[in-house]
């Protein structure tokens, strides 16, 4: 769970902050209507990290659903104490 969450935080928060702090220049719209952006960190890399984090969570969820529940030894009830 920690690995998947860490990958998602890295892809969303950390790389987003890197793009913001580096002042990645972007022009909202060109004359033709195309959006121009030049981020420091590639959007493809961010998307792959987020997808990998989701994949780790999915695999962990499937593992938890298919694994047998832990068998706990149930203590037999104690005999009543004589007063």
N, C-alpha and C positions, 0 to 999 in steps of 0.2 A: 504494500500500500504506500509505503514511504517513497519507494523508487518511482512509482507512477505519479504520485503527487509532486515529487521533486522535479521530474521531467516537465510536467505541466507548468509548474511555477517558473522553471528556467525558460521555457518557451514563451510564456505569456508575460510574466512580470519583469524578469531580469532583462531579456532581450528587448522588451518594450522600453524599459528605462534606458538601455544603451542607445537605442535609436533616438529617444527624446533628448538625452544629455549630450549626445554627439551633434545634435542640431541637424539631423538629416534633412537636407533641403527638399522641399516638395512644393510644387506649384499646383494649386487646386485644379485648374482646367486650362488647357491650351485653347487656341482659337478654334481648332477643329473639334473640340469637345473631348479630346482624349485626356485622361488623367495621367500626370507625370509624377512619379515618385522615385527617389533614389535613396532607399534606406541603407543604413550601415550593415545591418544584419538582414540577410535574404529572407523574404517572406516564406520561401519554400523550406528553408531550414527550420524556421519557427513552426511551420505547419507539420513537418515531419516529427519534431520533438513532441508536439502536443499529441499527435496521432500515436506515437510510441508510448506516451504516458497512458493514453486511453486503452491501448492494447494491453499494457501491463495490468491495468485495473480489470480488464475483461478476463484475462487469463487467470488472475487471482480469484475473481468471482466464480469462474467455471470450476476452478480447483476446490473452492469452498463448498460449492453445490454438489460436487461429485464425491468428495471425500467422506468417509464414514465418520459419524459423530464419535467423540471420545467416549470410551466406556469407563465410567467411574464405578468403583466398587461401592456398593450400597451397604452401609453398616446395618447389621441386624439390630432390631430394637433391644435395648438393654432390659434385663429382667428387673422387675420392680424391687427396690431395696426394702429389706425388712427393717421396720422401725423398732 
